[in-house]
Amino acid sequence: MYRTHTCGALRIENCGEQVTLAGWIQTIRKFGSITFVDLRDRYGITQLLFGETLNKQLEETPLGREFVLQVNGTVTERSNKNKNIPTGDIEITLTSFTILNKSETPPFTIQDDTDGGDDLRMKYRYLDLRRNAIKKNIELRYAVNRSARNYLHENGFIDIETPYLIKSTPEGARDFIVPSRMNEGEFYALPQSPQTFKQLLMVSGYDKYFQIVKCFRDEDLRADRQPEFTQIDCEMSFVEQEDILTMFENLVKRIFKDVKSIDYTAPIERMTWEEAMWQYGIDKPDTRFGMQLCNLKFPQHSFPTKENISAIIKSDFAVFNDAETVIAIAVPNASDYTRKQTDELTEWVKRPQIGMKGLVFIKCNTDGTYKSSIDKFFTPVQLKNIATTCHANSGDLILILAGAEEKTRKAIAELRLEMGKKLGLRKDNEFKLLWIIDFPLFEYAEEENRWVARHHPFTSPKPSDIETMINNSPIIENAADYLKHPYANIKANAYDLVLNGNEIGGGSIRIYQKELQQKMFEALGMNQVEQQHKFGFLLGAFEYGAPPHGGIAFGFDRLCAILGGSESIRDFIAFPKNNSGRDVMIDAPSTVDEKQLNELQLMLNTKQ
C-alpha cells in the first residue's frame, strides 16, 4: 500500500495514528539535527518531521524539490501550528521514508506565486498543473461539469455523442479539415458545433438531448478563444422560446448554487438586441454598473435621419458636425481627473484596438461650473445641456467619441468597460445575468452585397416575420438602401445569455419545415445545387415529420473562467494551446513524414 491517507486528510483528532503518505516534496527546511519537509499531493500539504536518526540518513540520501516520496510515521500535534492550511495543526513524525522517484530541479517554482512565465509554464504544463492555483481551476471545471450533468439528468435530458469527423460546410469560422486515406481526394471536417446532428436527433424523437462536447474552429486566437473548446450543447423538442429561457437560466442558477454557493434568486433581466446596442453599444453588456450611452447626435431611440439630428451639439465644432454619430458616457465622481489622466484616456482610445482619433471630455465640477476640452466651441449653457442630456450629476466626467457609427459605438462600449474597471465597478465576486433577445435574423455583407446569418442558417425568424421572409425576394437592388429592404427588419427567434459582459450561451428556435429552410438558404445566396450538396441530409430529414425544436449551447470554458475570476480560459483547460494555436509541450502542430503524405495522396506546396 502506497498510502493510507492523502496529504490533505489528517487532522488533530488523528494524533497517535500510524500512517503512510505519498506525494511530492514541496519544500525542505533544515534546522540543525532535524529537517522539515512539506509533502504535497492533489489533496493538500502535510508537514513531515525527520528526527535526528532519519536526518543523518538524509546526508547519505539527500532529498530535492519534487522528489516522489513515501513515508511512514505517527501523527503528532505541531508546536508551531499553521492556520493557513487545513492540516496545519499536525505533522508526521517519521519512522521511515522511501524515495519512489527523483526529480530534476524544476524550471520554475511550483507554488501559487511562481517565477515561471506563460511560455515556460505552457512548455512544462504537466508541472504547472501541480500548482495549487491551477489545481483549483481544474477542480472548478469538474464541479461545473458535474453540476450541469446532474441538472440535465434530473430534467429528463439524455447524453448522446455525435461524430467528430463530419462534412465541411463552412459558414462562419474556418473548418479544420482532415484528409481521408480511404477516400482519395476527399476530406472530413472537425465540427464547429454539433448543430445539425442535434437537430437530426430531434427528428429522431429524442426530445431532450445534451452533450458536453469538444468543438473546433480555425480562427485567430485571444485570451477567451482556443482552436478546440468545449460546449454544453442542448436541444429540446415541442418548445417555444420561453421554455428554453426558463429551463436554462435555471441550469445556470443551479451551477451558481453548486459551485459558488450563490443563491441567484433575482429575476434575470431581458433586453432586446436593439436596446442593448442603443444603451450599451454592444450585444453583451455588463449591467453590473450604469454609465449607459448617450447618443448626442440622435438622442431619440429612432432611425437616424437628417431630420432628427439633435440641436444639443449645434456649433462650429467640425469634429461633431462631420461625424456620423456622437456618443457620450457620464463617468460618476470622476470630475477630479487630472490633465494627465484625461490625456492617458485619449491615448487609450487612439490605440489600434480601439481606433479613434481623439476624445472629448466635459468636467461637471462640484461648484456647478463646467470645464471642457471644447470650451472654445461651446458655451457653458450648451455644456450644461449636454450634461443634462447625458444624465450627468455634479462631480461626473463626460467622455465623448465621434466618428463612423459602428466604429464609434464599439469604441465607446470598450471605453465604458475600461472606466468600469478603473472605478472598481467590475468585481470578480459579483455576478449579473442578462438575456438578450430579438436579434436581427440577417446581417448585410457589404463586400458581397448579400445577406448573411447573424447566428446560423438554422435559426427561425420570429413567427410574426415568417411571411415577410417567404413573400419577399432577398435580392438587394440598391446597396445604399439595404436598411430599407424588408429582410433588414426580420427578427430572429434567438437569444443569448450574458454574464458580466460575456456571452456564455446562445441559441434559437430552429427552422423545422423544409420550405422555410430552403428559403433561408436562398436568402444566404445558396442555389438549390449548393443547398443539396451541403445540407441535403437535413432537408431530407425535414420531409419525415420534424417536430418544432430549439436549443442553446454554453461556452463551457468561458463560464468556468468567469466563475473562477479569470479573463483567460487557458487556465481552466488542462492542456491548452498558445495564442498561435500551438501546443508547445508536445510541439504540435508538427510536420509528418513523406510516407504519411503519400498515403493521403497529398503534396505540400513548398514555395517560399
C-alpha distance (Angstrom), angle and dihedral (degrees) to the residues before:
residue distance angle dihedral
M1 . . .
Y2 3.79 . .
R3 3.82 94.4 .
T4 3.77 142.3 2.7
H5 3.82 93.8 -164.1
T6 3.77 138.2 15.6
C7 3.79 122.9 -113.0
G8 3.80 91.2 -103.5
A9 3.81 99.7 47.2
L10 3.81 108.8 75.0
R11 3.82 123.9 93.4
I12 3.80 138.8 172.9
E13 3.82 90.7 -83.1
N14 3.83 88.6 63.5
C15 3.82 92.6 64.2
G16 3.78 112.2 133.9
E17 3.80 94.9 25.8
Q18 3.80 121.9 127.4
V19 3.79 108.5 -127.7
T20 3.78 142.3 174.8
L21 3.81 119.8 -145.9
A22 3.81 133.1 -178.1
G23 3.77 131.3 -168.6
W24 3.80 147.6 99.7
I25 3.79 126.6 -51.5
Q26 3.79 109.9 -112.3
T27 3.83 100.4 176.5
I28 3.80 139.0 -4.1
R29 3.85 121.9 -150.5
K30 3.80 121.2 -176.6
F31 3.83 120.8 -158.7
G32 3.81 110.4 177.2
S33 3.78 109.3 -77.0
I34 3.81 95.6 1.7
T35 3.81 134.2 61.7
F36 3.80 130.1 -156.7
V37 3.80 120.7 -152.9
D38 3.81 127.5 -174.1
L39 3.80 108.4 -142.5
R40 3.81 116.2 -158.6
D41 3.78 135.6 -166.1
R42 3.80 133.5 156.8
Y43 3.81 91.4 -75.7
G44 3.80 102.0 51.3
I45 3.81 147.4 -73.4
T46 3.80 130.2 -63.8
Q47 3.80 125.4 -171.2
L48 3.81 116.6 -126.2
L49 3.81 124.3 -155.8
F50 3.82 117.1 -149.3
G51 3.81 105.2 -162.9
E52 3.78 126.1 -151.8
T53 3.84 95.9 -77.9
L54 3.80 95.8 48.1
N55 3.80 90.7 40.3
K56 3.81 89.0 62.4
Q57 3.80 88.6 50.8
L58 3.81 88.1 56.3
E59 3.80 89.1 62.8
E60 3.80 88.3 64.5
T61 3.81 95.9 34.4
P62 3.81 106.0 33.4
L63 3.79 120.1 -164.6
G64 3.78 128.2 -137.5
R65 3.79 138.8 -166.2
E66 3.82 113.7 -74.0
F67 3.82 94.0 14.6
V68 3.81 109.6 149.5
L69 3.80 105.8 -120.2
Q70 3.79 136.9 -173.5
V71 3.81 116.9 -162.8
N72 3.80 139.0 -176.8
G73 3.77 123.9 -158.7
T74 3.80 151.3 110.3
V75 3.80 126.5 -69.5
T76 3.81 107.9 -119.6
E77 3.80 134.7 174.4
R78 3.79 115.2 -99.0
S79 3.77 118.7 -122.4
N80 3.82 91.9 -151.0
K81 3.79 103.8 41.5
N82 3.83 121.9 -155.1
K83 3.81 110.3 -142.2
N84 3.82 91.8 -173.8
I85 3.80 95.7 75.0
P86 3.83 130.5 48.0
T87 3.83 92.1 -123.4
G88 3.80 92.8 47.7
D89 3.83 95.7 113.7
I90 3.80 95.0 62.3
E91 3.79 143.9 44.0
I92 3.79 134.9 -172.1
T93 3.80 116.0 -111.6
L94 3.79 99.7 -150.8
T95 3.78 128.1 -132.7
S96 3.84 95.4 177.3
F97 3.77 142.6 -6.4
T98 3.80 137.3 -162.4
I99 3.79 127.1 -158.2
L100 3.80 103.3 -135.8
N101 3.80 93.2 -177.6
K102 3.77 137.4 -8.0
S103 3.80 125.2 -131.8
E104 3.76 136.2 -146.7
T105 3.78 114.4 -121.9
P106 3.84 103.7 -79.5
P107 3.82 116.3 -114.1
F108 3.82 89.6 -124.2
T109 3.79 137.0 15.2
I110 3.78 111.9 -85.8
Q111 3.78 96.6 -136.8
D112 3.80 136.9 104.9
D113 3.80 91.2 -97.5
T114 3.77 95.0 48.2
D115 3.79 125.2 177.2
G116 3.81 92.1 -142.0
G117 3.80 121.1 109.9
D118 3.81 123.4 -136.6
D119 3.81 95.5 -96.6
L120 3.79 93.6 48.6
R121 3.78 93.6 47.1
M122 3.82 91.1 47.5
K123 3.81 89.9 53.1
Y124 3.80 91.1 51.7
R125 3.80 95.9 33.9
Y126 3.82 91.8 148.3
L127 3.82 86.9 63.9
D128 3.80 94.1 41.6
L129 3.81 88.5 55.7
R130 3.82 88.5 62.7
R131 3.81 90.5 65.5
N132 3.77 115.1 103.5
A133 3.83 93.0 -129.7
I134 3.80 92.7 57.6
K135 3.79 92.3 39.9
K136 3.81 89.6 58.1
N137 3.81 89.9 51.9
I138 3.79 92.8 51.6
E139 3.81 90.7 47.1
L140 3.82 90.1 50.0
R141 3.80 89.4 51.5
Y142 3.78 90.3 53.3
A143 3.81 91.0 47.4
V144 3.83 91.2 53.7
N145 3.82 90.0 47.6
R146 3.79 92.6 49.6
S147 3.81 93.6 46.0
A148 3.81 92.8 50.0
R149 3.80 92.9 47.9
N150 3.79 92.7 48.8
Y151 3.81 92.8 49.8
L152 3.80 94.1 47.0
H153 3.81 92.5 46.1
E154 3.82 90.4 50.5
N155 3.81 89.4 52.0
G156 3.79 95.8 53.0
F157 3.83 101.2 -98.4
I158 3.80 120.5 146.4
D159 3.80 123.1 -146.3
I160 3.82 109.3 -129.0
E161 3.80 124.4 176.1
T162 3.81 119.8 -135.6
P163 3.83 128.6 -161.0
Y164 3.81 125.5 -80.5
L165 3.80 94.3 -160.7
I166 3.79 105.6 66.1
K167 3.80 142.7 142.3
S168 3.79 120.7 -68.4
T169 3.82 111.5 -115.9
P170 3.83 102.5 157.8
E171 3.78 112.7 -164.8
G172 3.80 105.8 144.4
A173 3.80 121.2 4.3
R174 3.80 121.2 18.3
D175 3.78 118.7 -86.7
F176 3.78 123.4 -123.6
I177 3.80 103.6 -125.8
V178 3.80 127.7 -151.9
P179 3.83 121.5 -158.9
S180 3.80 116.9 -129.0
R181 3.84 114.6 -134.5
M182 3.81 92.6 -165.3
N183 3.81 94.3 48.8
E184 3.77 105.8 49.8
G185 3.80 115.7 -139.6
E186 3.81 93.3 7.3
F187 3.78 130.5 109.3
Y188 3.77 142.1 -157.6
A189 3.79 122.4 -144.9
L190 3.78 128.6 -142.8
P191 3.82 109.9 -120.2
Q192 3.80 120.4 -101.5
S193 3.81 83.8 -159.8
P194 3.81 136.3 -20.8
Q195 3.83 88.9 -108.2
T196 3.80 102.3 135.6
F197 3.82 93.4 36.6
K198 3.78 93.6 55.3
Q199 3.80 89.5 49.2
L200 3.80 89.3 51.2
L201 3.81 88.3 51.6
M202 3.80 88.0 56.9
V203 3.82 88.6 52.8
S204 3.82 86.2 50.7
G205 3.81 91.5 57.1
Y206 3.82 100.4 -107.4
D207 3.79 92.2 133.4
K208 3.82 98.2 -176.6
Y209 3.81 114.6 41.2
F210 3.79 131.9 166.5
Q211 3.75 138.2 169.3
I212 3.80 133.6 177.5
V213 3.74 92.9 -143.6
K214 3.80 144.9 172.2
C215 3.80 116.2 -116.0
F216 3.79 130.0 -173.3
R217 3.80 134.2 -146.8
D218 3.78 127.2 171.9
E219 3.81 97.7 -143.6
D220 3.78 140.1 126.5
L221 3.78 111.0 -76.0
R222 3.80 136.1 -130.5
A223 3.80 137.7 161.5
D224 3.80 94.4 -65.9
R225 3.83 97.9 38.6
Q226 3.78 134.2 78.2
P227 3.82 129.0 174.0
E228 3.81 87.1 -121.4
F229 3.76 117.9 36.4
T230 3.79 139.7 160.8
Q231 3.81 130.7 -111.1
I232 3.78 134.0 -170.3
D233 3.79 92.9 -136.4
C234 3.80 119.0 -165.2
E235 3.81 139.0 172.3
M236 3.81 134.6 178.4
S237 3.82 135.0 -170.8
F238 3.81 129.1 -138.5
V239 3.81 92.8 22.8
E240 3.78 138.7 128.2
Q241 3.80 127.7 -150.8
E242 3.80 93.0 -88.8
D243 3.81 91.5 56.7
I244 3.79 91.3 53.6
L245 3.81 94.8 46.9
T246 3.79 93.2 49.4
M247 3.81 95.1 45.7
F248 3.78 96.4 48.9
E249 3.77 101.9 37.6
N250 3.81 83.9 57.8
L251 3.81 88.6 51.4
V252 3.80 90.7 56.5
K253 3.80 91.7 44.7
R254 3.81 88.2 52.5
I255 3.80 90.4 52.4
F256 3.82 90.1 50.3
K257 3.79 89.4 52.2
D258 3.80 97.2 45.3
V259 3.80 98.9 39.7
K260 3.82 105.4 29.7
S261 3.83 101.6 21.1
I262 3.82 88.1 -123.1
D263 3.80 120.3 145.7
Y264 3.79 100.7 -149.4
T265 3.78 97.7 -165.2
A266 3.81 99.9 150.7
P267 3.82 115.8 108.0
I268 3.80 111.3 -102.0
E269 3.79 110.0 -115.6
R270 3.79 119.0 -125.2
M271 3.78 121.0 -147.7
T272 3.78 129.9 178.2
W273 3.77 119.0 -121.4
E274 3.79 89.7 -115.7
E275 3.81 92.4 53.1
A276 3.80 91.1 48.5
M277 3.80 93.0 51.0
W278 3.80 93.0 45.7
Q279 3.81 96.6 45.4
Y280 3.80 101.4 33.4
G281 3.82 107.1 14.5
I282 3.79 91.5 -127.6
D283 3.81 136.3 74.4
K284 3.82 93.5 -130.0
P285 3.82 103.6 49.3
D286 3.79 124.6 -178.6
T287 3.80 100.7 -127.9
R288 3.79 96.3 -178.6
F289 3.80 86.2 101.7
G290 3.80 137.1 27.5
M291 3.80 123.5 -128.3
Q292 3.80 92.7 127.9
L293 3.78 119.5 -171.0
C294 3.78 121.2 -96.3
N295 3.80 116.7 -156.4
L296 3.81 103.2 -148.6
K297 3.78 95.2 -175.6
F298 3.81 96.1 48.7
P299 3.82 104.9 20.8
Q300 3.78 94.7 171.9
H301 3.78 118.9 77.1
S302 3.78 94.3 -113.5
F303 3.77 142.4 108.4
P304 3.85 106.5 -67.6
T305 3.81 113.3 -112.6
K306 3.77 135.0 157.2
E307 3.80 88.1 -104.3
N308 3.82 96.4 60.9
I309 3.80 98.8 44.9
S310 3.79 107.7 134.2
A311 3.80 122.8 -111.5
I312 3.81 89.3 -150.1
I313 3.80 93.3 91.1
K314 3.79 97.8 35.3
S315 3.82 107.6 140.5
D316 3.80 143.2 107.1
F317 3.80 90.8 -81.5
A318 3.81 102.4 124.3
V319 3.82 94.0 -166.4
F320 3.81 89.7 66.7
N321 3.80 96.6 34.4
D322 3.79 95.0 52.5
A323 3.81 96.6 41.2
E324 3.77 122.0 102.4
T325 3.79 88.6 -138.0
V326 3.82 139.8 3.9
I327 3.81 116.8 -154.1
A328 3.82 130.6 -179.0
I329 3.79 140.5 -173.4
A330 3.80 126.9 -159.9
V331 3.81 109.9 -135.7
P332 3.83 109.5 -154.4
N333 3.81 120.2 -121.3
A334 3.79 94.6 -6.8
S335 3.83 102.5 113.9
D336 3.81 88.4 109.3
Y337 3.81 90.8 69.0
T338 3.80 109.6 133.8
R339 3.77 126.2 -129.1
K340 3.79 87.9 -103.8
Q341 3.81 91.1 55.3
T342 3.81 94.8 48.2
D343 3.82 89.2 46.8
E344 3.81 89.0 53.0
L345 3.82 90.1 51.9
T346 3.80 89.5 49.8
E347 3.79 90.4 53.5
W348 3.80 89.7 46.2
V349 3.82 93.1 58.3
K350 3.82 89.9 46.0
R351 3.81 92.2 60.2
P352 3.83 114.0 115.1
Q353 3.82 90.5 -113.4
I354 3.83 89.5 60.8
G355 3.80 99.7 27.1
M356 3.82 103.0 -163.0
K357 3.82 123.9 143.3
G358 3.77 96.9 -137.1
L359 3.79 149.7 -31.9
V360 3.80 133.0 -111.2
F361 3.81 120.7 -152.5
I362 3.79 136.1 -169.8
K363 3.80 120.7 -166.8
C364 3.81 114.2 -149.6
N365 3.79 96.3 -153.8
T366 3.79 120.2 -151.3
D367 3.83 90.5 -120.7
G368 3.81 90.3 64.5
T369 3.81 96.4 -102.3
Y370 3.80 128.3 117.3
K371 3.79 128.7 -134.4
S372 3.78 118.6 -169.3
S373 3.77 144.1 170.2
I374 3.84 86.3 -126.8
D375 3.83 98.8 50.7
K376 3.79 87.8 125.3
F377 3.82 91.7 65.8
F378 3.81 104.3 31.1
T379 3.80 132.0 57.0
P380 3.82 121.4 -134.8
V381 3.80 88.5 -105.7
Q382 3.82 91.1 54.9
L383 3.81 91.1 47.6
K384 3.80 89.0 51.1
N385 3.82 90.0 50.5
I386 3.79 90.1 51.9
A387 3.81 90.1 49.6
T388 3.80 90.8 49.6
T389 3.81 91.2 49.7
C390 3.82 89.7 50.7
H391 3.83 91.4 48.5
A392 3.80 87.9 -122.9
N393 3.79 118.6 168.3
S394 3.77 131.5 -150.4
G395 3.82 107.8 -71.4
D396 3.81 94.9 27.5
L397 3.80 127.4 125.4
I398 3.81 117.8 -138.3
L399 3.82 115.9 -150.2
I400 3.81 118.6 -165.6
L401 3.81 132.5 -168.7
A402 3.81 125.9 -172.9
G403 3.79 132.6 -170.2
A404 3.79 142.6 76.7
E405 3.80 110.5 4.0
E406 3.81 102.0 -120.2
K407 3.79 95.8 38.6
T408 3.81 93.5 46.1
R409 3.79 93.1 47.2
K410 3.80 91.4 52.4
A411 3.80 91.6 45.9
I412 3.80 95.5 50.2
A413 3.81 89.3 47.2
E414 3.81 89.5 55.3
L415 3.81 91.1 45.0
R416 3.80 89.9 52.4
L417 3.82 90.6 53.4
E418 3.81 91.0 47.1
M419 3.80 92.0 51.9
G420 3.80 90.2 46.7
K421 3.79 88.2 54.4
K422 3.82 93.2 46.4
L423 3.81 91.2 51.1
G424 3.80 93.3 47.9
L425 3.80 93.3 -114.5
R426 3.82 94.6 128.4
K427 3.80 102.4 69.2
D428 3.79 122.0 179.5
N429 3.80 92.6 -139.5
E430 3.82 94.8 54.5
F431 3.80 121.0 80.9
K432 3.80 129.7 -166.3
L433 3.80 123.7 -179.8
L434 3.80 124.3 -158.4
W435 3.80 134.8 178.4
I436 3.82 116.9 -142.0
I437 3.80 111.6 -159.3
D438 3.81 140.5 170.4
F439 3.78 98.4 45.3
P440 3.79 119.9 177.8
L441 3.80 108.8 -94.3
F442 3.82 92.4 -140.7
E443 3.78 139.9 36.6
Y444 3.78 123.5 -157.1
A445 3.81 116.6 -118.0
E446 3.78 101.8 -152.4
E447 3.81 96.5 -168.6
E448 3.81 92.2 54.9
N449 3.83 97.4 30.9
R450 3.79 91.9 -132.5
W451 3.77 142.5 104.0
V452 3.82 123.6 -93.0
A453 3.79 127.4 -169.4
R454 3.80 113.8 -100.1
H455 3.82 90.5 -151.3
H456 3.81 110.7 9.1
P457 3.81 137.1 -53.2
F458 3.82 93.5 -95.2
T459 3.81 96.6 62.2
S460 3.79 114.0 113.8
P461 3.78 122.5 -132.5
K462 3.78 117.3 -120.5
P463 3.81 108.8 -80.1
S464 3.80 89.6 -112.9
D465 3.83 90.7 56.6
I466 3.81 99.6 47.4
E467 3.80 93.7 91.9
T468 3.81 91.2 49.8
M469 3.77 89.6 54.6
I470 3.81 95.5 45.6
N471 3.79 96.8 43.5
N472 3.80 98.9 47.8
S473 3.77 133.0 66.9
P474 3.81 115.1 -120.3
I475 3.83 91.5 -140.4
I476 3.81 113.2 120.4
E477 3.81 108.4 -144.7
N478 3.80 97.0 -174.3
A479 3.81 117.2 28.3
A480 3.80 91.7 -158.0
D481 3.81 90.1 60.4
Y482 3.80 98.8 45.9
L483 3.82 91.1 122.0
K484 3.82 88.8 63.5
H485 3.80 92.5 55.4
P486 3.85 113.0 108.1
Y487 3.81 90.5 -122.5
A488 3.82 90.7 62.3
N489 3.80 90.3 70.4
I490 3.81 99.6 44.0
K491 3.81 110.8 118.4
A492 3.79 123.3 -144.2
N493 3.77 121.6 -128.0
A494 3.80 85.5 -128.0
Y495 3.78 138.8 123.3
D496 3.81 140.0 -170.2
L497 3.79 127.1 -157.7
V498 3.80 112.1 -141.2
L499 3.81 125.7 -163.0
N500 3.81 119.3 -169.9
G501 3.80 92.2 -26.0
N502 3.81 95.2 -44.6
E503 3.77 126.0 109.0
I504 3.80 103.6 -126.8
G505 3.79 98.5 168.0
G506 3.76 140.5 16.2
G507 3.76 137.7 176.3
S508 3.76 147.7 133.9
I509 3.76 148.2 -148.0
R510 3.81 103.3 -89.0
I511 3.76 133.2 -129.7
Y512 3.80 107.1 -107.6
Q513 3.83 103.6 171.3
K514 3.79 117.7 86.3
E515 3.82 95.2 -138.2
L516 3.82 94.0 52.4
Q517 3.80 91.4 45.8
Q518 3.82 90.0 52.0
K519 3.80 89.5 49.9
M520 3.80 89.1 52.1
F521 3.80 91.7 51.2
E522 3.80 89.0 47.7
A523 3.82 90.3 52.3
L524 3.81 88.7 54.7
G525 3.79 91.7 54.1
M526 3.80 99.9 -100.1
N527 3.77 116.9 141.1
Q528 3.81 120.7 -148.6
V529 3.80 93.7 -95.0
E530 3.82 91.8 53.4
Q531 3.80 91.5 44.6
Q532 3.78 90.7 53.6
H533 3.80 93.4 45.0
K534 3.79 95.5 49.9
F535 3.79 103.8 30.2
G536 3.79 108.2 11.9
F537 3.81 90.4 121.8
L538 3.83 91.2 57.6
L539 3.81 95.0 44.6
G540 3.79 88.5 49.0
A541 3.81 91.4 51.3
F542 3.81 90.6 52.7
E543 3.83 87.9 62.7
Y544 3.81 90.8 65.9
G545 3.79 104.3 63.8
A546 3.80 107.5 -70.3
P547 3.83 111.3 -168.4
P548 3.82 125.2 -137.5
H549 3.80 105.5 -88.9
G550 3.78 145.1 163.6
G551 3.74 141.4 173.2
I552 3.75 151.0 170.2
A553 3.80 139.6 -128.3
F554 3.79 124.5 -148.6
G555 3.80 123.9 -151.0
F556 3.79 95.5 -122.0
D557 3.83 97.1 -171.1
R558 3.81 92.6 48.0
L559 3.80 92.9 47.9
C560 3.80 89.8 52.3
A561 3.81 92.0 49.0
I562 3.82 92.7 51.2
L563 3.80 92.2 48.0
G564 3.81 87.9 48.9
G565 3.81 93.2 50.5
S566 3.81 96.2 -114.6
E567 3.80 133.8 127.6
S568 3.81 92.4 -151.9
I569 3.79 125.4 71.4
R570 3.82 91.5 -160.8
D571 3.80 93.1 82.3
F572 3.80 89.5 58.7
I573 3.81 96.0 52.3
A574 3.80 117.8 79.4
F575 3.80 96.0 -140.0
P576 3.82 110.2 14.4
K577 3.80 131.4 175.5
N578 3.80 123.6 -117.0
N579 3.81 125.3 -117.0
S580 3.80 90.1 -80.4
G581 3.79 91.9 55.0
R582 3.80 92.0 -107.8
D583 3.77 129.4 136.6
V584 3.80 97.3 -144.0
M585 3.81 91.4 -174.2
I586 3.82 95.7 63.9
D587 3.83 93.9 19.8
A588 3.80 97.7 -119.1
P589 2.95 137.5 -163.2
S590 3.79 93.4 44.4
T591 3.77 139.6 161.9
V592 3.80 121.4 -85.6
D593 3.76 127.3 -143.7
E594 3.79 123.8 -95.9
K595 3.80 92.9 -108.2
Q596 3.80 91.2 62.5
L597 3.81 91.4 48.1
N598 3.78 91.2 50.1
E599 3.81 91.5 50.6
L600 3.79 88.5 53.9
Q601 3.82 93.0 45.4
L602 3.83 89.5 -121.9
M603 3.78 129.0 145.0
L604 3.80 121.4 -168.8
N605 3.79 121.8 -133.0
T606 3.81 100.7 -128.2
K607 3.81 96.1 -178.0
Q608 3.79 111.8 132.0
